[in-house]
Amino acid sequence: MSSFYSLLQKLKQSVTEISPDQAHEMIQDEPETALIDVRESGEWGDGHAAGAVHISRGFLELKIESAFPDKEQPIVLYCAGGTRSLFAADSLKKLGYRRVYSIATGYKGWKESGLPTMRPRMLSESERARYGRHLTIPEVGEEGQAKLIDAKVLMIGAGGLGCPAAFYLAAAGVGTLGIVDFDVVDESNLQRQILHTTERIGTSKVESAKKTLQGLNPLVNVVTYDTRISSANVEELFAGYDIIVDGTDNFPTRYLINDACVKLRKPNVHGSVFRFEGQVTVFHPGVGPCYRCLYPEPPPADLAPSCAEAGVLGVLPGVIGLLEAVETVKIILGRGETLVGRLLCYDALRTEFRELHLDRDPECSYCADGRTFPGFIDYEQFCRV
C-alpha cells in the first residue's frame, strides 16, 4: 500500500506546480484564468488572494462544473501550503480539465511574495441563516452576498413596478434600499401595489413600503424620501446610491431619471407596463444606450396614456418589477449578461417574450461620446410638446 508521502510524490510528478509569482503573471497574461481557493471557510475569512473564488476542497468536485464548465479554461488552485491543492488539481484532471495548476507554496507563499490579498466581509450568523440558499450558489456565495449587503439601490416609485422590485431586493439582502414617492396609498393601488394594505389607505406610500419591507427583512436599511423627484433634487437623491431602479409611469420623470443617470454615470434599470404588455431594459451610461437613444422625443400624450387612463393587468407589474429586481442583482454581483443594449418585451395575453436589440445613438444629445452634459430641462414642457 502507498504511503501518504509516496502518493504526494506521485501527485507532484503528475500535477504542474507553479510559484505565486508565476500564477499572478498567468492571471495577468490570460485574464480568463480562474484562481480557486480550496481552503475551508474559516481560512478564507482570514484573508485570500485578490480575485480568487472560494470553493472548499470538500465541495470542489460537486461545484466545479457548474462554476467553470469550460474544461479548456486555465485553473490555478491554492490551499494554505500547497498540499490540498495538489489533491484538488488531481481530481480536476480526472474530471477532464486540461490546464490545471497548483501553487506550490499556497496562500502562505502568495502573501510572502507581496501579491494582493483581500479580507472578505464575514456574514453574521443571522445573515448566514437568512441567505443560506444564496450561499450555496457558486455565482453568489458569501462574497456575492456581502456585495448585496453592501449595495445601495434607489427605487423611484413605490407603485406597481417599485413594489415587487423592492420586495425581492429586500428579500435578497440588498443592504440599503432608498424609496422615492410623494403619493399616498389609494384603494385603486391595491390591485397591483403589493407593499400596501387596506388599513394603510390614505397614508404615505414610502412609509407603507418601509413598514412592509422591514417586516420582511429587518436587516435591510430602508431610507424614505416623501418627495416628488425634480431637477432641483435629483442629483442629491441619486448621489449616495449605486443603482437607480425606475418604477415610474410618466415620461417627464423617465427623461429626468435618464439624464441624471447619464450625468452621474449610474446604471438605470428601467421597466414600463401598459395593459397586458411590459418592457424592461438596463440603460448603463458608457456601456450601452440611454433612454434618449430609444426615445429621442416623447410620444404624443394621446398615444401614451397613463395606467389610470389605459388600465393595467394587476399581475403584469409583478412580472416586470421582478425582472427589474433580477437585473439589479446581476449588476451588483457582476454576474451574467444584463439587458444593456437589449429591450425585453413581454405580452401577457400571448405568454410571449421578445427581445429587441438597442444601439447607442452616436449623435445622442446626452450620452454620445465626448458630449458635454447639456443640463436638465423643463421636462413637463418637453413632454407636452
C-alpha positions in Angstrom: 0.0 0.0 0.0 1.2 3.5 -0.8 2.0 5.8 2.0 0.8 9.4 2.1 4.3 10.6 1.3 4.7 8.4 -1.8 1.2 9.4 -3.0 2.2 13.0 -2.6 5.3 12.5 -4.6 3.3 10.9 -7.5 1.0 13.9 -7.5 3.9 16.2 -7.7 5.0 14.4 -10.8 1.6 14.5 -12.5 0.3 18.0 -11.5 2.1 21.1 -12.7 3.2 23.2 -9.7 3.9 26.9 -10.1 5.1 29.7 -7.8 2.8 32.5 -6.6 4.6 34.9 -9.0 4.1 32.6 -11.9 0.4 32.3 -11.0 0.0 36.1 -10.8 1.8 36.5 -14.2 -0.5 33.9 -15.8 -3.6 35.7 -14.5 -2.3 39.0 -15.9 -1.5 37.4 -19.3 -4.7 35.3 -19.5 -7.5 37.2 -17.7 -9.8 34.2 -18.2 -7.6 32.2 -15.7 -9.7 31.0 -12.7 -7.9 31.3 -9.3 -9.6 29.0 -6.9 -9.1 28.9 -3.1 -9.8 25.3 -1.9 -9.3 26.1 1.8 -12.1 25.9 4.4 -14.4 28.9 5.1 -12.6 29.9 8.3 -9.3 30.1 6.4 -10.9 32.1 3.6 -12.4 34.5 6.1 -8.9 35.2 7.5 -7.8 36.5 4.0 -7.4 35.3 0.5 -5.7 36.1 -2.8 -7.4 39.1 -4.6 -9.6 37.9 -7.4 -9.9 34.3 -6.1 -13.1 32.3 -6.0 -13.7 30.2 -2.9 -14.7 26.5 -3.4 -13.7 24.5 -0.4 -11.9 21.1 -1.1 -14.9 19.1 0.2 -17.3 20.7 -2.4 -14.9 21.1 -5.4 -16.0 18.1 -7.5 -19.6 18.9 -6.8 -19.5 22.6 -7.8 -16.6 23.0 -10.3 -18.5 22.1 -13.4 -21.3 24.5 -12.8 -18.9 27.3 -11.8 -16.4 26.7 -14.6 -17.9 24.5 -17.3 -15.1 25.2 -19.9 -12.6 22.4 -19.4 -10.0 24.2 -21.5 -10.0 27.2 -19.2 -6.8 27.6 -17.2 -7.4 26.9 -13.5 -5.0 27.7 -10.7 -5.6 26.2 -7.3 -4.2 27.0 -3.9 -4.6 26.0 -0.3 -2.6 27.0 2.8 0.7 25.4 1.9 0.3 23.5 -1.4 -0.7 20.0 -0.3 -4.6 20.1 -0.5 -4.4 22.0 -3.8 -2.3 19.1 -5.3 -5.1 16.6 -4.5 -7.7 19.0 -5.8 -5.8 19.5 -9.0 -5.6 15.8 -9.5 -9.3 15.5 -9.1 -9.9 18.2 -11.7 -7.6 16.4 -14.1 -9.7 13.2 -13.7 -12.8 15.3 -14.4 -11.3 16.3 -17.8 -9.9 19.7 -17.0 -6.7 20.1 -19.1 -5.0 23.2 -17.8 -4.8 22.8 -14.1 -2.1 24.2 -11.9 -1.3 24.2 -8.1 0.5 26.9 -6.3 3.4 25.1 -4.6 3.6 27.3 -1.5 -0.1 28.1 -1.2 -1.6 31.2 0.3 1.4 31.5 2.7 3.7 31.9 -0.3 1.3 34.2 -2.0 1.4 36.6 1.0 5.1 36.3 1.4 5.6 37.3 -2.2 3.7 40.5 -1.5 0.9 39.7 -4.0 -2.5 41.4 -3.5 -4.8 39.9 -0.8 -8.3 40.6 0.5 -10.1 40.0 3.7 -13.8 39.3 3.0 -16.7 40.8 4.8 -17.9 38.0 7.1 -21.6 37.3 7.4 -23.2 37.2 10.8 -25.0 34.0 12.0 -28.3 35.7 11.3 -27.3 36.7 7.8 -25.9 33.2 7.1 -29.2 31.6 8.2 -31.4 34.1 6.2 -29.4 34.0 3.0 -28.4 30.3 3.2 -29.9 29.4 -0.2 -27.7 32.1 -1.8 -24.5 30.9 -0.1 -24.7 27.5 -1.9 -24.8 29.1 -5.3 -21.3 29.4 -6.8 -22.1 32.6 -8.6 -23.2 34.2 -5.3 -21.7 32.6 -2.2 -20.5 34.6 0.8 -18.6 37.1 -1.4 -21.7 37.8 -3.6 -24.0 38.1 -0.6 -21.6 40.6 1.0 -21.8 42.6 -2.2 -25.6 42.6 -1.9 -25.5 43.6 1.7 -23.1 46.5 0.9 -25.1 47.7 -2.1 -27.2 50.8 -2.2 -30.2 50.9 -4.5 -32.6 53.7 -5.1 -36.2 52.9 -6.1 -38.1 55.7 -7.9 -41.7 55.0 -7.2 -43.4 52.7 -4.7 -46.2 51.8 -7.1 -46.9 48.8 -9.4 -43.3 48.3 -10.5 -41.5 49.5 -7.4 -43.4 47.3 -5.0 -42.4 43.9 -6.4 -38.9 45.0 -7.2 -38.3 46.4 -3.7 -39.9 43.4 -2.1 -37.5 41.0 -3.7 -34.4 43.2 -3.4 -35.1 43.4 0.3 -35.6 39.7 0.5 -32.3 39.2 -1.4 -30.5 41.2 1.2 -29.7 44.5 -0.6 -28.4 46.4 2.4 -29.7 49.9 1.7 -33.0 50.5 -0.2 -34.0 54.1 -0.9 -37.6 54.7 -2.0 -38.8 58.0 -3.5 -42.5 58.7 -3.8 -44.7 61.7 -2.8 -48.1 59.9 -3.1 -50.4 58.3 -0.6 -52.0 54.8 -0.7 -55.3 54.8 -2.6 -57.7 51.9 -2.8 -57.2 51.6 -6.5 -53.5 50.9 -5.9 -54.1 47.6 -4.1 -54.9 45.7 -7.2 -51.2 45.6 -8.0 -49.1 47.5 -5.4 -48.3 44.6 -3.1 -46.4 46.5 -0.4 -49.5 48.4 0.7 -52.6 47.2 2.6 -56.2 48.2 3.0 -55.6 49.6 6.5 -52.9 52.0 5.1 -55.2 53.7 2.6 -54.5 57.5 2.9 -51.0 57.0 4.4 -47.7 57.8 2.8 -46.6 55.2 0.2 -43.0 55.4 1.3 -43.8 54.8 4.9 -46.2 51.9 4.0 -43.5 50.4 1.8 -40.9 50.7 4.6 -43.2 49.0 7.1 -43.7 46.0 4.8 -40.1 45.7 3.8 -38.7 45.9 7.3 -41.3 43.4 8.4 -39.9 41.0 5.7 -36.3 41.7 6.4 -35.3 43.9 9.4 -31.6 43.6 8.3 -32.3 46.0 5.4 -31.9 49.7 5.9 -34.9 51.3 4.2 -34.5 55.1 3.6 -37.6 57.0 2.6 -38.0 60.2 0.5 -41.5 61.5 0.7 -41.0 64.0 -2.1 -41.5 64.5 -5.8 -38.3 64.0 -7.8 -37.3 67.1 -9.8 -34.4 68.7 -11.5 -33.7 70.6 -8.2 -33.2 67.5 -6.0 -32.4 64.6 -8.4 -28.6 64.8 -8.0 -28.8 65.0 -4.3 -31.2 62.0 -4.2 -29.0 59.9 -6.5 -25.6 60.8 -5.0 -25.4 58.1 -2.3 -26.7 55.1 -4.4 -25.0 52.6 -6.8 -28.0 51.7 -9.0 -31.3 53.5 -9.9 -34.4 51.5 -10.5 -37.1 53.3 -12.5 -40.5 52.3 -11.4 -42.3 55.4 -12.7 -45.2 55.6 -15.1 -44.8 59.0 -16.8 -42.5 60.4 -19.4 -41.2 63.6 -17.7 -39.8 61.6 -14.8 -38.3 58.9 -17.0 -36.4 61.5 -19.0 -35.3 63.2 -15.8 -34.1 59.9 -14.3 -32.2 59.1 -17.6 -30.5 62.4 -17.8 -29.4 62.3 -14.1 -28.1 58.7 -14.6 -26.1 59.8 -17.7 -24.6 62.8 -15.8 -23.7 60.7 -12.7 -22.8 57.6 -14.6 -25.2 55.3 -12.8 -27.0 52.2 -14.1 -30.7 52.8 -14.7 -32.8 49.7 -14.5 -36.0 50.6 -16.5 -39.4 49.0 -16.7 -42.8 50.0 -18.1 -46.2 48.4 -18.4 -49.3 49.0 -20.5 -52.5 46.9 -20.1 -51.2 43.4 -21.0 -47.7 44.4 -22.2 -44.5 45.2 -20.4 -40.9 46.1 -21.2 -37.6 46.0 -19.2 -34.1 47.0 -20.0 -30.9 48.4 -18.5 -29.5 51.8 -19.5 -25.9 51.9 -18.4 -24.0 55.1 -19.3 -20.8 54.4 -21.2 -21.7 50.8 -21.7 -24.9 50.9 -23.8 -27.6 53.2 -25.0 -29.6 55.5 -22.8 -33.4 56.2 -22.7 -33.0 59.0 -25.2 -31.3 56.7 -27.7 -34.5 54.6 -27.6 -36.9 57.6 -27.4 -35.2 60.8 -28.6 -38.6 62.5 -28.2 -41.6 61.6 -26.1 -44.7 60.3 -28.0 -47.8 62.4 -28.2 -49.8 62.3 -25.0 -52.8 60.6 -26.7 -50.6 57.7 -27.8 -49.1 57.2 -24.3 -51.9 57.2 -21.7 -51.1 56.6 -18.1 -52.1 53.5 -16.2 -55.0 55.4 -14.7 -56.3 56.2 -18.2 -55.5 52.9 -20.0 -55.5 50.4 -17.2 -53.1 47.6 -16.5 -53.5 43.9 -15.6 -52.7 43.7 -11.9 -50.2 40.9 -12.1 -48.3 42.4 -15.0 -46.2 44.9 -13.0 -45.2 42.0 -10.8 -43.6 40.2 -13.8 -41.8 43.4 -15.0 -40.9 44.5 -11.5 -39.3 41.1 -10.7 -37.3 41.3 -13.9 -36.0 44.7 -12.8 -35.0 43.1 -9.5 -33.2 40.3 -11.3 -31.2 42.8 -13.4 -30.3 44.8 -10.3 -29.0 41.8 -8.5 -26.9 40.8 -11.6 -25.4 44.2 -11.7 -24.5 44.1 -8.0 -23.0 40.6 -8.3 -21.2 41.3 -11.6 -22.6 38.0 -12.9 -24.4 37.0 -16.1 -25.5 39.2 -19.1 -27.6 42.1 -18.2 -30.2 43.7 -20.5 -27.8 46.5 -21.5 -28.5 47.1 -25.2 -31.5 44.7 -25.2 -35.2 45.5 -24.7 -37.2 42.6 -23.3 -40.8 42.8 -24.3 -43.5 40.7 -22.6 -47.0 40.0 -23.9 -49.1 38.5 -21.2 -52.0 37.6 -23.5 -49.8 35.5 -25.7 -47.4 34.5 -22.9 -44.6 35.6 -25.1 -41.2 37.2 -24.6 -39.5 39.0 -27.5 -36.1 40.7 -27.4 -35.1 43.8 -29.4 -31.6 44.9 -29.9 -30.8 48.5 -28.9 -27.9 50.5 -30.3 -26.4 53.7 -28.9 -27.2 56.7 -30.9 -23.7 58.2 -31.8 -25.4 61.6 -32.0 -27.4 61.3 -28.8 -27.7 64.8 -27.2 -27.0 63.3 -23.8 -24.9 60.1 -23.9 -22.8 60.4 -27.1 -19.1 60.0 -26.6 -17.4 63.4 -25.9 -20.8 65.1 -25.5 -20.9 67.8 -22.8 -23.9 67.3 -20.5 -26.5 69.8 -21.7 -28.2 70.2 -18.4 -31.6 69.5 -17.0 -34.7 70.9 -18.8 -38.3 71.6 -18.2 -39.4 68.0 -18.5 -43.2 68.7 -18.3 -43.0 71.2 -21.1 -40.7 68.9 -23.1 -43.2 66.0 -22.9 -46.2 68.2 -23.6 -44.5 69.3 -26.8 
